[in-house]
C-alpha cells in the first residue's frame, strides 16, 4: 500500500523504469527507420498505445469540458510536435547534436514552470547542475567522436522539440492538479494526438503517392512517407523484429511510460522529474553497447558520471526553499 513515506520511493522507481525504457526507444526507432518513415512509426506507436490503455483501463472518466483544452495541448506539444520534430531533426543533422539539444528540456521546463506556475526553480544550484549535466551529456553523445557538424535546419528542429516538451510538462502539471486517473488522462492525451496525426498521415500519403521508400530517401518526403502499397506493407510487417519494436514503442514506451511519467510528475514535481531526461542518452549508450556492440570510450564513461553528478547538484535546495518545504509540510 502506498503511504506518505513510500510515495516518493514509488515515484523515483517509476521515473527510473521510464527513463530506462525511453533510453531503449532510440535503439528500436533506429531499427524501424530501415522500413518505416518517422511519421509512420509515430502514428502506429501512439495508436497502439491508445488501444492498449483502453485494454488496461476499459472505463470512461468524466472530464470537465473546459479541461479538454489541456489534453488537446498536451497531445499536440508532447506527442505530435515533440516526437515528430525530434525524429525529423535526425534526418537533417547528426544524432549527437539532437541528443545534446533535446537534453536541454529540463531548463525549458523550469523556465516555463517558473513563469506560468510561479514555481521557483531557477536557482544557482539548478543552473550549475544543468551546466555540468549538459556537458556530461555532450561527452556521452560524442563518445569519442570529437567532430561537431552544425546544421541549422536540424539543430533548430531539435531545439523546437525541447521547447515543446517544456510546454507538455506544463500541461501535465495542470492536468495533475485536476486529480484525474493517470491512465485515463494519458489515454485522452493520446486520443487527441492521434487526431492531430490523421491530417499529417493524409498529407504524407499524398506526397508519397507513386514513390517507393528508396525514392523518398533523397528528399524531405522521407520523414512523412506513408505507403498503403500491399507489397511494401507485406514485406515490412512480415518481420518479427519490426512487430516487436512497434509493440514495445506502443505499449511499453508510450502507453506505460507516459502514464508512469505523468504519475511521477504528480508525486515528485514536474521540474525535478524532468531533470531525469539527462540520463536517457546515458541509458541509450549503455544499452547499445550490449545489444549493438557499440563501444563505450573513456570519454563516454566520464560523461555518464558527470551527468549523474549534475543531476544531484541541480536537486540541491537553497535555504529558502528548504524553509518553504518545512513550512508547507507543517501547514499540511
C-alpha positions in Angstrom: 0.0 0.0 0.0 1.3 3.4 -0.9 1.9 5.6 2.2 3.2 9.1 2.7 6.7 7.8 3.3 6.8 5.3 0.5 5.2 7.6 -2.1 8.5 9.4 -3.1 10.2 6.0 -3.4 7.4 4.8 -5.6 7.8 8.0 -7.7 11.6 7.5 -8.1 11.0 3.9 -9.1 8.6 4.8 -11.8 10.9 7.5 -13.1 13.8 5.1 -13.2 11.9 2.5 -15.1 10.5 5.1 -17.5 13.9 6.7 -18.2 15.4 3.2 -18.8 12.7 2.3 -21.3 12.8 5.6 -23.1 16.6 5.1 -23.5 15.9 1.9 -25.3 13.4 3.6 -27.7 16.3 5.1 -29.7 17.5 1.6 -30.5 14.0 0.4 -31.6 13.4 3.5 -33.7 16.8 3.2 -35.4 15.9 -0.3 -36.4 12.4 0.6 -37.6 13.6 3.5 -39.7 15.0 1.0 -42.1 11.5 0.0 -43.2 9.2 2.8 -41.9 9.2 6.6 -42.0 9.3 8.8 -38.9 5.6 9.7 -39.3 4.5 6.0 -39.8 6.4 5.0 -36.7 4.8 7.8 -34.7 1.3 7.0 -35.8 1.4 3.3 -35.3 3.2 3.7 -32.0 0.6 6.0 -30.4 -2.4 4.3 -32.0 -1.2 1.1 -30.4 -0.7 2.9 -27.1 -4.2 4.4 -27.2 -5.7 0.9 -27.8 -3.5 -0.6 -25.1 -4.6 1.9 -22.5 -8.3 1.0 -23.3 -7.4 -2.6 -22.6 -5.7 -1.8 -19.4 -8.4 0.6 -18.1 -11.7 -0.2 -20.0 -13.7 2.6 -18.4 -14.5 6.2 -19.2 -13.8 9.1 -16.9 -15.8 12.2 -16.8 -13.8 15.2 -17.8 -14.7 18.8 -17.3 -15.4 20.2 -20.7 -13.1 23.2 -20.2 -10.2 20.8 -19.2 -10.2 19.3 -22.7 -8.1 22.2 -23.9 -5.3 21.0 -21.6 -5.5 17.4 -23.1 -5.5 18.9 -26.6 -2.4 21.0 -25.9 -0.6 18.1 -24.2 -1.3 15.8 -27.1 -0.1 18.4 -29.6 3.0 19.5 -27.8 4.2 16.3 -26.1 3.4 13.7 -28.7 2.9 15.2 -32.2 5.3 18.2 -32.1 8.0 16.8 -29.8 8.2 13.3 -31.1 7.9 14.2 -34.8 10.3 17.1 -34.8 12.8 15.1 -32.9 12.7 12.3 -35.4 12.8 14.8 -38.3 15.8 16.5 -36.8 17.8 13.3 -37.1 17.2 13.4 -40.9 19.0 16.8 -41.2 21.7 16.7 -38.6 23.6 14.0 -36.7 22.2 12.2 -33.6 24.8 13.7 -31.2 23.5 17.2 -31.9 19.9 16.2 -31.4 20.6 14.4 -28.2 22.5 17.3 -26.7 19.9 19.9 -27.7 16.9 17.9 -26.7 18.5 17.3 -23.3 18.0 21.0 -22.5 14.3 20.1 -21.9 14.7 20.5 -18.1 15.8 24.1 -18.5 12.8 24.9 -20.7 10.6 23.1 -18.2 12.0 25.1 -15.3 11.6 28.4 -17.1 8.0 27.7 -18.2 7.1 26.4 -14.7 8.5 29.5 -13.1 6.7 31.8 -15.5 3.3 30.1 -15.7 3.1 28.2 -12.4 5.0 30.7 -10.3 7.3 27.9 -9.1 10.8 28.9 -8.1 13.3 26.5 -9.7 15.9 28.6 -11.4 18.4 28.7 -8.6 22.2 28.8 -8.8 22.4 25.2 -7.9 19.9 24.2 -10.6 21.9 26.2 -13.3 25.2 24.8 -12.1 23.9 21.3 -12.1 22.4 21.9 -15.6 25.7 23.1 -17.0 27.6 20.0 -15.6 24.9 17.6 -16.8 24.7 19.0 -20.3 28.5 18.8 -20.5 28.3 15.2 -19.4 25.6 14.5 -22.0 27.8 16.0 -24.7 30.6 13.7 -23.8 28.3 10.7 -23.7 26.8 11.6 -27.1 30.1 12.2 -28.8 31.5 9.1 -27.1 35.0 9.6 -28.6 33.9 11.4 -31.8 35.1 15.0 -31.5 33.6 16.4 -34.7 30.5 18.6 -34.3 28.8 19.3 -37.6 26.3 22.2 -37.3 23.2 22.1 -39.5 20.8 25.0 -38.8 17.7 23.2 -40.0 18.2 20.0 -37.9 19.5 21.8 -34.9 16.6 24.3 -34.8 14.1 21.4 -35.1 15.8 19.7 -32.1 15.7 23.0 -30.2 12.0 23.3 -31.0 11.4 19.7 -29.8 12.9 20.6 -26.4 10.7 23.7 -26.1 7.7 21.5 -26.9 8.5 19.1 -24.1 8.7 22.0 -21.7 5.2 23.1 -22.6 4.0 19.4 -22.4 5.3 19.3 -18.8 3.4 22.5 -18.1 0.1 21.0 -19.3 0.8 17.7 -17.5 1.2 19.7 -14.3 -2.1 21.5 -14.8 -3.8 18.2 -15.6 -2.4 16.5 -12.5 -3.9 19.2 -10.4 -7.4 18.0 -11.5 -6.8 14.6 -9.9 -7.8 12.6 -13.0 -6.9 9.0 -13.2 -3.3 8.9 -14.7 -4.1 6.1 -17.3 -7.4 7.7 -18.4 -5.7 11.1 -18.6 -2.8 9.7 -20.7 -5.3 7.9 -23.0 -7.1 11.1 -23.6 -3.8 12.9 -24.5 -3.1 10.1 -27.0 -6.6 10.4 -28.4 -6.1 14.0 -29.4 -2.5 13.3 -30.6 -3.8 10.6 -33.0 -6.4 13.0 -34.2 -3.7 15.6 -35.0 -1.7 12.9 -36.8 -4.5 12.0 -39.2 -4.1 15.1 -41.4 -0.4 14.5 -41.3 -0.8 11.0 -42.5 -3.1 12.1 -45.3 -0.6 14.7 -46.4 2.2 12.2 -46.2 0.3 9.8 -48.3 -0.4 12.5 -50.9 3.3 13.4 -51.0 4.4 9.8 -51.2 1.9 8.6 -53.8 3.7 7.0 -56.7 7.0 6.7 -54.9 8.9 3.9 -53.2 10.6 4.3 -49.8 14.0 4.2 -51.6 13.0 7.1 -53.9 11.8 9.1 -50.9 15.1 8.8 -49.1 16.7 11.5 -51.2 14.3 14.3 -50.3 12.2 15.7 -47.5 9.4 13.2 -48.2 11.4 10.6 -46.3 10.1 11.8 -42.9 6.5 11.8 -44.0 6.5 8.8 -46.3 3.2 6.9 -45.9 2.6 3.8 -48.0 -0.6 1.7 -48.4 1.0 -0.5 -51.0 0.2 -4.1 -50.2 3.6 -5.4 -51.3 5.6 -2.9 -49.3 3.5 -3.4 -46.2 3.6 -7.2 -46.5 7.4 -7.1 -46.6 7.9 -4.8 -43.6 5.1 -6.3 -41.4 6.4 -9.8 -42.1 9.5 -9.1 -40.0 9.1 -10.3 -36.3 11.7 -7.7 -35.2 9.5 -4.8 -36.6 6.5 -6.2 -34.7 8.5 -6.4 -31.5 9.8 -2.8 -31.9 6.4 -1.4 -32.8 4.7 -3.1 -29.9 7.4 -2.1 -27.5 7.2 1.5 -28.6 3.4 1.5 -28.4 2.6 -0.5 -25.3 5.7 0.0 -23.1 7.5 3.2 -24.2 4.3 5.1 -24.9 1.3 3.6 -23.1 3.0 2.5 -19.9 5.8 5.1 -19.8 3.7 8.2 -20.5 1.2 7.1 -17.8 4.1 6.4 -15.3 5.8 9.7 -16.2 2.6 11.7 -15.6 2.1 9.9 -12.2 5.7 10.6 -11.3 5.3 14.3 -12.1 2.3 14.3 -9.8 4.3 12.7 -7.0 7.7 14.4 -7.2 7.1 17.5 -9.2 7.5 18.2 -12.9 10.8 20.0 -12.8 12.5 17.5 -10.6 11.4 14.6 -12.7 12.2 16.3 -16.0 15.9 16.5 -14.9 16.0 12.8 -15.3 15.8 13.3 -19.1 19.6 14.0 -18.8 20.0 10.2 -18.2 18.3 9.0 -21.3 21.4 9.4 -23.6 23.4 7.5 -20.9 21.0 4.6 -21.0 21.0 4.6 -24.8 24.8 4.4 -25.0 25.0 1.6 -22.4 22.2 -0.4 -23.9 23.6 0.0 -27.4 26.9 -1.4 -26.0 25.2 -4.7 -25.0 22.8 -5.0 -27.9 24.6 -3.4 -30.9 28.2 -3.9 -29.8 28.9 -0.1 -29.8 31.9 0.8 -27.8 31.9 3.0 -24.7 35.0 5.1 -24.6 36.6 6.6 -21.5 35.2 9.9 -22.7 31.6 8.5 -22.6 32.2 7.0 -19.2 33.3 10.3 -17.8 30.3 11.9 -19.4 27.9 9.5 -17.7 29.5 10.2 -14.3 29.2 14.0 -14.9 25.6 13.7 -15.9 24.7 11.9 -12.7 26.7 14.4 -10.6 25.0 17.3 -12.3 21.6 15.8 -11.5 22.4 15.6 -7.8 23.7 19.2 -7.8 20.6 20.5 -9.6 18.4 18.9 -6.8 20.2 20.8 -4.1 17.9 23.2 -2.3 18.6 26.7 -1.1 18.0 27.6 2.5 14.8 29.5 1.5 13.5 26.5 -0.5 14.2 24.2 2.5 12.3 26.6 4.8 9.4 26.7 2.4 9.2 22.9 2.2 9.3 22.6 6.0 6.6 25.3 6.3 4.4 23.6 3.8 4.7 20.2 5.5 3.7 21.8 8.9 0.7 23.5 7.3 -0.5 20.2 5.9 
